[in-house]
Every structure is written in C-alpha cells, then in structure tokens.
Amino acid sequence: MRLEGLSANLGAVHELEGSLLRQFERLPRVEIDRGALKRNWAALASIHPNAQTGAAVKADGYGLGAVEVSRALFEAGCRNFFVAWPEEGQIVRSALAPKNKNARVFVLQGMEPAAVRFLTDHDLVPVLSSPDDLTIWTEGLTALARRAPAALQLETGMNRLGLDERGLGKAMALVEAGELEVALLLTHLASADVSPEDSEAQRIRFSAMSARFPYISRSLANSAGLVCGESFGLDLTRPGIALYGGMGCLGGLIATEPVARLSAAVIQVREVEAGEKVGYAGAARLTRRTIIATLGIGYGDGYLRALSGAGVPLRMDRPAASAVISGCAVPVLGRISMDLTLLDVTDLPAGSVRPGDRAELFGPNMPIDKVAEAAGTIPYELLTGLGPRVQRVWRN
C-alpha cells in the first residue's frame, strides 16, 4: 500500500541519516533533555488535575524525533498522542510497542479511501473534520467489515478544519444508524495566547455543539488554552509547544523547562582588520580589528536567515546577543548563509575560542521564545524547521 511504503521509507531515511551523521562531531546538534520533557508534561498535567493530559507529537515530535518524544511522554504517563498524518501515527504507534495497548494515537488530517485500512491496521483514531471525511470513513469500514472509533473536530471559529452544524447533524445520523463510533469531540483554539474573548466565544460554541453528544469526552485546551480557566480543561487537554520548552511561563502559572539546546561548532577563527567587509554582499563593515568565529550551521539547517543582525537582550547593560560561547554572549556578524554563521568574539579573552568549541544558539542560556521573537517568528518554526544535518542527541 502507498501509505505503508511511505511510512517504511520515512523510517529508513531517519535510520540512515542518524547512522551517518553521528560519525561527525562538528555537525550542528540539538541536545534534548528527556527529563525536562517529562517534567514539563507533569507540570502541565497539574493545571487541570481532573482532565487527562495528552501531547501533540506531530511534525516528528516538533522536530526533535517522534519516536523518542513519544516514548518519554508515555513513561511520564501520557496516553493520548496527536499527530497530523497517518504515516506519523504509525511511527508513534510502533514506537510505543509493546506497551501501547492503553495508548491512543489520534490523526488530525489525511482522510482518504486508502487511509481507512492503514488507520485500522495500526490502531489509529482518525479525526473527522468534514462530511466527506465521515463518508469515506464509514463507507471504508463497511467495505472492510471492520468497526473502529473516530474523533470529531468541530468548527467553532478558526475556520480551518471542522464540522459545522450541518456536518454535525450528519455525524449524529451515522451514530444513530450504528455506522459511526465517536471516541472524542475536539476543537482548536485560534487565539488562546492573545484573545481571551475569542477563546471564551469558542468555548461557549463548543459547549453548545458538543451537548448533542452528552456522553462523549471533549478536548479543547492547547498549550495556551491550559491557562484560560478551569472551564477549558474538560476531559482531555492537548499541549504542544509548552511541552518542548516554548511559552516558558504560561500566564505566570507554570514555568516549563528548556528541553532543546541547539549548538554549532566553530570550524575556523580568524582576525580581520577594521574597514573590511564580512559575509554576503559585505553586509557588515568592521569598525575595529575583529576576531571572527565561523560556525558550521546556517539556514540550510534551520538556523533562520532572519536572525542575521538580530539579537536577544539577555542583559540590560549589554548589547543584544545571538549566541553564547565560552560563557559569553556574542552577536552574529553579517548575513547567515546556507551552511555557515559568523560570530564576533572580539571581546572574549584572547585564545578562549578555538575550532571545535560549541556555541549555543537557543537553549537554557538563549531562551527559544526570545530567539524566535528576534527572528520575527514563533518557537514552533525554530524547532520544526531543524534540518536533517542537525544531530538529535538525547540526554537523561
């Protein structure tokens, strides 16, 4: 089957990449703190103790590796996992074996006729978001002579995916006819981090729509939604970025720990005279004799070009910085290129930066939220954009 083949190919590619890249110490590296990930999940679960707490592990576990992420979260107590595509779901389901009997893996999109067999073969729960999804799923099960549960996503204000009132009516008719088994009702908050009013309007609409299925579990809160109030907890929460260290302080209620530390090795150190230009288009002209450390990382690895000339204000009495090396915060010089980034290390003690030294680009000393803000983006993009050359190294 096409889906089976693609899933197998994805796994083979990851295995090949890992075996080759681990041979080289100077490749860019993201170190992932397994303990911090598990503690973050437990901290987020404590916000709504009467609800189950799931986890979004889509996009390869937010770029960190869905296999290891899912296993760590299962060890922490998570039993509900959310992915985008069926192929991702199969990877997560396989990662949890043989302890996966009481874990559910929900697939948020990708319903098509060929997917019905794949989903049921791998014990995955599709999230149905349109009348067409309902038809494909129920007719596919009938053709296979199988029964399996699905979840329903309801449209409450985001206008992206979800059943409206008419679609919900069709779902009810299928349930009454014995053709559809519903395991969960969910919707997605569009503005939980910026608009309490919009979130409350969505909650009210979701409550009204889901009342038509009074005995079905409901899920509303994403990471930001966790701190919108007790009424948002319902039966199951679905944190994502907060698990991975983004949104480091949720409304002042819970402080999560950094999980990922991106670093790159220095591959050359050189002195350049004042007046020289640096990088593509000579974007930086030096005003003093400068010591430049060249890092082996660039936008080809997911270190965004938008970070050229951008920095994080780590201290009020110091200029904004882009990296921490040898315990000191330093800026990027010139434009970030595909494979290389230049740091100004002039103010560090002479000889303190050498080839092979590593610079932290985000992590405990360079908060990922602030790095994302400096780039004009969000931490989700920094994590999920990490390229295949970036080694994923797990630490306990």
C-alpha positions as CSV (number, residue, x, y, z in Angstrom):
1,M,0.0,0.0,0.0
2,R,1.2,3.5,-0.8
3,L,0.9,4.7,2.8
4,E,2.7,1.7,4.2
5,G,5.5,2.2,1.7
6,L,5.9,5.9,2.6
7,S,5.9,5.1,6.3
8,A,8.6,2.5,5.8
9,N,10.7,4.8,3.7
10,L,10.5,7.6,6.3
11,G,11.8,5.2,8.9
12,A,14.6,4.0,6.7
13,V,15.6,7.6,5.8
14,H,15.7,8.6,9.5
15,E,17.8,5.5,10.4
16,L,20.3,6.1,7.5
17,E,20.6,9.8,8.4
18,G,21.2,9.0,12.0
19,S,23.9,6.4,11.4
20,L,25.8,8.7,9.0
21,L,25.5,12.0,10.9
22,R,26.5,10.6,14.3
23,Q,30.0,9.9,12.9
24,F,30.9,13.7,12.8
25,E,31.4,15.8,16.0
26,R,31.4,19.2,14.3
27,L,27.9,18.9,12.8
28,P,25.2,21.1,14.3
29,R,23.5,19.4,17.2
30,V,20.3,19.7,19.2
31,E,20.5,18.2,22.6
32,I,17.2,17.1,24.1
33,D,16.6,16.8,27.8
34,R,14.4,13.7,28.3
35,G,13.9,14.5,32.0
36,A,12.8,18.1,31.3
37,L,10.3,16.9,28.7
38,K,8.8,14.5,31.2
39,R,8.7,17.1,34.0
40,N,7.1,19.6,31.6
41,W,4.3,17.1,30.8
42,A,3.7,16.5,34.5
43,A,3.7,20.2,35.3
44,L,1.2,20.9,32.5
45,A,-1.0,18.0,33.7
46,S,-1.2,19.5,37.1
47,I,-3.0,22.6,35.8
48,H,-6.2,20.5,35.2
49,P,-5.9,17.5,37.5
50,N,-9.4,16.3,36.7
51,A,-8.6,16.0,33.0
52,Q,-6.4,13.6,31.1
53,T,-3.4,15.3,29.5
54,G,-2.3,14.3,26.0
55,A,0.5,15.5,23.8
56,A,0.9,16.9,20.3
57,V,3.8,15.0,18.8
58,K,3.2,15.9,15.1
59,A,5.9,17.1,12.7
60,D,8.3,14.5,14.0
61,G,7.8,15.4,17.7
62,Y,8.1,19.1,16.9
63,G,11.4,18.4,15.1
64,L,13.0,16.5,18.0
65,G,12.2,13.0,17.0
66,A,8.7,11.5,17.4
67,V,10.0,8.1,18.5
68,E,12.0,9.3,21.5
69,V,9.5,12.1,22.3
70,S,6.6,9.6,22.4
71,R,8.4,7.1,24.5
72,A,9.5,9.7,27.0
73,L,6.0,11.1,27.3
74,F,4.5,7.6,27.7
75,E,6.9,7.0,30.5
76,A,5.7,10.2,32.1
77,G,2.1,9.0,32.0
78,C,0.8,10.3,28.7
79,R,-1.7,8.0,27.0
80,N,-3.2,10.3,24.2
81,F,-1.0,11.4,21.3
82,F,-1.9,13.7,18.4
83,V,-0.2,13.7,15.0
84,A,-1.1,15.2,11.7
85,W,-0.8,12.4,9.2
86,P,-1.5,8.6,9.2
87,E,2.2,7.9,8.5
88,E,3.2,9.9,11.6
89,G,0.7,7.9,13.6
90,Q,2.2,4.6,12.5
91,I,5.6,5.7,13.6
92,V,4.3,6.8,17.0
93,R,2.3,3.6,17.4
94,S,5.3,1.5,16.6
95,A,7.5,3.5,19.0
96,L,5.2,2.7,21.9
97,A,5.0,-1.1,21.3
98,P,4.7,-3.3,23.2
99,K,3.4,-1.1,25.9
100,N,0.9,0.7,23.7
101,K,-2.3,-1.2,24.5
102,N,-3.8,1.6,26.5
103,A,-2.4,4.5,24.4
104,R,-4.5,6.2,21.7
105,V,-3.0,7.9,18.7
106,F,-5.2,10.5,17.0
107,V,-4.6,11.5,13.4
108,L,-5.7,15.1,12.8
109,Q,-5.9,15.0,8.9
110,G,-5.2,12.9,5.8
111,M,-8.5,11.0,5.5
112,E,-8.8,9.4,2.0
113,P,-10.1,6.0,0.9
114,A,-6.7,4.3,1.1
115,A,-6.2,5.5,4.6
116,V,-9.1,3.6,6.2
117,R,-7.3,0.2,6.0
118,F,-4.0,1.8,7.1
119,L,-5.6,3.5,10.1
120,T,-7.4,0.4,11.3
121,D,-4.4,-1.8,10.7
122,H,-2.3,0.3,13.0
123,D,-5.0,1.1,15.6
124,L,-5.0,4.8,14.9
125,V,-8.0,7.1,15.6
126,P,-8.9,9.5,12.7
127,V,-10.1,12.9,13.5
128,L,-13.0,13.6,11.1
129,S,-13.5,17.2,10.1
130,S,-15.8,17.3,7.1
131,P,-18.9,15.5,5.7
132,D,-16.6,13.9,3.1
133,D,-14.4,12.5,5.9
134,L,-17.5,11.0,7.5
135,T,-18.5,9.3,4.3
136,I,-15.0,8.0,3.5
137,W,-14.5,6.6,7.0
138,T,-17.9,4.9,7.4
139,E,-18.1,3.5,3.8
140,G,-14.5,2.3,4.1
141,L,-15.2,0.5,7.4
142,T,-18.3,-1.2,5.8
143,A,-16.2,-2.3,2.8
144,L,-13.6,-3.8,5.2
145,A,-16.2,-5.3,7.5
146,R,-14.5,-3.5,10.4
147,R,-15.5,-1.4,13.4
148,A,-13.2,1.3,14.8
149,P,-13.7,4.6,16.7
150,A,-13.1,8.1,15.3
151,A,-12.9,11.6,16.8
152,L,-14.9,14.6,15.5
153,Q,-13.4,18.0,15.1
154,L,-16.0,20.8,15.4
155,E,-15.7,24.2,13.8
156,T,-16.0,26.9,16.5
157,G,-14.3,30.0,15.0
158,M,-11.0,29.2,13.4
159,N,-12.5,28.3,10.0
160,R,-9.7,25.9,9.2
161,L,-10.9,22.3,9.7
162,G,-14.0,21.1,11.5
163,L,-17.7,20.1,11.2
164,D,-20.3,22.8,11.2
165,E,-23.8,22.3,12.4
166,R,-24.8,20.6,9.2
167,G,-21.8,18.2,9.3
168,L,-22.5,17.5,13.0
169,G,-26.1,16.6,12.1
170,K,-24.7,14.1,9.6
171,A,-22.4,12.6,12.2
172,M,-25.4,12.2,14.6
173,A,-27.4,10.4,12.0
174,L,-24.5,8.0,11.4
175,V,-24.1,7.4,15.1
176,E,-27.9,6.7,15.4
177,A,-27.6,4.3,12.5
178,G,-24.8,2.4,14.2
179,E,-22.3,3.3,11.4
180,L,-20.1,5.7,13.4
181,E,-18.5,5.2,16.8
182,V,-17.2,8.5,18.4
183,A,-14.4,8.4,20.9
184,L,-13.7,12.2,21.3
185,L,-15.0,15.6,20.4
186,L,-12.5,18.4,19.9
187,T,-12.0,21.8,18.5
188,H,-8.9,24.1,18.2
189,L,-8.5,27.5,19.9
190,A,-7.3,30.1,17.4
191,S,-6.2,32.9,19.8
192,A,-5.7,31.5,23.3
193,D,-2.4,33.3,23.7
194,V,-3.7,36.7,22.6
195,S,-7.5,37.0,22.9
196,P,-9.4,35.7,26.0
197,E,-12.6,37.0,24.5
198,D,-12.3,35.0,21.3
199,S,-11.3,31.9,23.3
200,E,-14.3,32.2,25.5
201,A,-16.6,32.6,22.5
202,Q,-15.1,29.4,21.0
203,R,-15.6,27.6,24.4
204,I,-19.2,28.6,24.5
205,R,-19.9,27.4,20.9
206,F,-18.0,24.2,21.5
207,S,-20.1,23.5,24.6
208,A,-23.3,24.1,22.7
209,M,-22.3,21.9,19.8
210,S,-20.9,19.1,21.9
211,A,-24.0,19.0,24.0
212,R,-25.6,16.9,21.2
213,F,-23.2,14.1,22.3
214,P,-23.5,14.3,26.1
215,Y,-21.6,11.1,26.8
216,I,-18.6,11.7,24.6
217,S,-15.3,13.0,26.1
218,R,-14.3,16.5,25.0
219,S,-11.0,18.2,24.3
220,L,-10.5,22.0,24.0
221,A,-7.2,23.3,25.5
222,N,-3.9,23.5,23.6
223,S,-0.8,24.9,25.4
224,A,-2.1,28.4,25.7
225,G,-5.6,27.2,26.4
226,L,-4.3,25.5,29.6
227,V,-4.3,28.8,31.4
228,C,-7.6,30.2,30.0
229,G,-9.5,28.9,33.0
230,E,-10.9,25.9,34.7
231,S,-13.7,25.6,32.2
232,F,-11.2,24.9,29.4
233,G,-9.8,21.7,30.9
234,L,-12.8,19.5,30.1
235,D,-11.9,15.8,29.7
236,L,-8.6,15.9,27.8
237,T,-6.0,18.7,27.2
238,R,-3.6,18.7,24.2
239,P,-0.4,20.7,25.0
240,G,2.1,21.1,22.3
241,I,4.8,23.7,22.3
242,A,4.8,24.1,26.1
243,L,6.0,20.5,26.4
244,Y,9.1,21.4,24.4
245,G,10.1,24.5,26.4
246,G,8.3,27.1,24.3
247,M,5.9,29.5,26.1
248,G,8.3,29.2,29.1
249,C,5.9,30.8,31.6
250,L,2.3,30.1,30.9
251,G,0.4,33.1,32.3
252,G,2.7,33.1,35.3
253,L,1.1,29.9,36.4
254,I,3.5,27.2,35.3
255,A,7.2,27.6,34.4
256,T,8.3,25.0,32.0
257,E,12.0,24.0,31.5
258,P,14.0,24.3,28.3
259,V,14.0,20.9,26.5
260,A,16.2,21.6,23.4
261,R,19.6,23.2,23.2
262,L,20.8,24.0,19.6
263,S,24.6,24.3,19.2
264,A,27.1,24.5,16.4
265,A,30.8,24.0,16.4
266,V,33.4,26.6,15.5
267,I,35.3,25.5,12.4
268,Q,37.6,28.5,12.0
269,V,38.8,31.5,14.0
270,R,40.3,34.5,12.2
271,E,41.4,38.1,12.7
272,V,40.1,40.7,10.3
273,E,41.2,44.3,10.0
274,A,39.0,47.3,10.5
275,G,37.3,48.5,7.3
276,E,36.9,45.0,5.9
277,K,33.5,43.7,4.9
278,V,32.1,40.5,6.1
279,G,29.8,37.9,4.5
280,Y,27.5,38.0,1.5
281,A,27.0,41.5,0.0
282,G,29.5,42.8,2.6
283,A,26.5,43.3,4.8
284,A,28.8,44.1,7.8
285,R,31.7,46.5,7.6
286,L,34.1,46.2,10.6
287,T,34.8,49.3,12.6
288,R,37.7,47.6,14.6
289,R,40.0,44.7,14.3
290,T,37.7,41.8,14.8
291,I,38.1,38.2,15.8
292,I,35.5,36.1,13.8
293,A,34.5,32.6,14.8
294,T,32.8,30.7,11.9
295,L,30.2,28.2,12.9
296,G,29.1,25.2,10.9
297,I,25.4,26.0,10.8
298,G,23.2,28.1,8.5
299,Y,19.7,28.4,7.2
300,G,20.1,25.1,5.4
301,D,20.0,23.6,8.9
302,G,17.0,25.7,10.0
303,Y,19.0,28.5,11.7
304,L,17.0,31.2,10.1
305,R,18.5,33.9,7.9
306,A,16.2,36.3,9.6
307,L,18.5,36.1,12.6
308,S,21.2,38.0,10.7
309,G,21.8,41.1,12.7
310,A,19.1,40.2,15.1
311,G,19.8,39.5,18.8
312,V,18.3,38.7,22.2
313,P,18.6,41.3,25.0
314,L,20.0,38.9,27.7
315,R,21.2,41.8,29.9
316,M,20.1,45.4,30.2
317,D,23.7,46.6,30.3
318,R,24.9,44.6,27.3
319,P,24.1,44.7,23.5
320,A,21.7,42.1,22.2
321,A,23.4,38.7,21.5
322,S,22.8,35.8,19.1
323,A,24.8,33.1,20.7
324,V,26.6,32.0,23.9
325,I,30.1,30.7,23.6
326,S,32.7,30.1,26.3
327,G,30.2,31.5,28.8
328,C,29.9,34.8,26.9
329,A,27.0,36.3,24.8
330,V,28.1,37.4,21.4
331,P,26.5,38.7,18.2
332,V,26.2,37.4,14.7
333,L,28.2,39.3,12.1
334,G,26.8,39.8,8.6
335,R,24.3,37.5,6.9
336,I,23.7,34.0,7.9
337,S,24.4,31.8,4.9
338,M,23.3,28.3,4.0
339,D,25.9,26.4,5.9
340,L,27.8,29.0,7.9
341,T,27.3,31.7,10.5
342,L,29.8,34.2,11.7
343,L,30.2,35.4,15.3
344,D,32.0,38.4,16.7
345,V,34.1,37.0,19.6
346,T,36.5,40.0,19.8
347,D,35.5,40.8,23.4
348,L,36.3,37.4,24.7
349,P,39.7,36.7,26.3
350,A,42.4,36.0,23.7
351,G,42.6,32.4,22.7
352,S,39.4,31.5,24.5
353,V,37.6,30.4,21.4
354,R,39.1,27.6,19.3
355,P,37.9,25.3,16.5
356,G,35.7,22.6,17.9
357,D,34.2,24.8,20.6
358,R,30.4,24.9,20.5
359,A,28.1,28.0,20.6
360,E,24.6,27.8,22.0
361,L,22.1,29.3,19.6
362,F,19.0,28.5,21.7
363,G,18.6,26.7,24.9
364,P,19.0,27.3,28.6
365,N,21.1,30.4,28.1
366,M,19.4,31.7,24.9
367,P,15.6,31.3,25.5
368,I,13.9,29.9,22.4
369,D,10.9,32.2,22.8
370,K,13.2,35.3,22.7
371,V,15.3,33.9,19.8
372,A,12.0,33.3,17.8
373,E,10.9,36.8,18.6
374,A,14.2,38.3,17.4
375,A,13.6,36.4,14.1
376,G,10.1,37.6,13.8
377,T,8.6,34.1,14.1
378,I,7.5,31.6,16.7
379,P,9.3,28.8,18.6
380,Y,7.3,26.2,16.7
381,E,9.1,27.2,13.5
382,L,12.6,27.1,15.1
383,L,12.0,23.5,16.3
384,T,10.1,22.0,13.4
385,G,12.5,23.7,10.9
386,L,15.6,21.9,12.2
387,G,17.2,20.2,9.2
388,P,18.4,16.6,8.8
389,R,22.0,17.6,9.3
390,V,21.3,18.7,12.8
391,Q,22.1,15.7,15.1
392,R,19.4,14.9,17.6
393,V,21.2,13.9,20.8
394,W,19.1,12.7,23.8
395,R,20.2,13.3,27.4
396,N,18.7,11.8,30.5
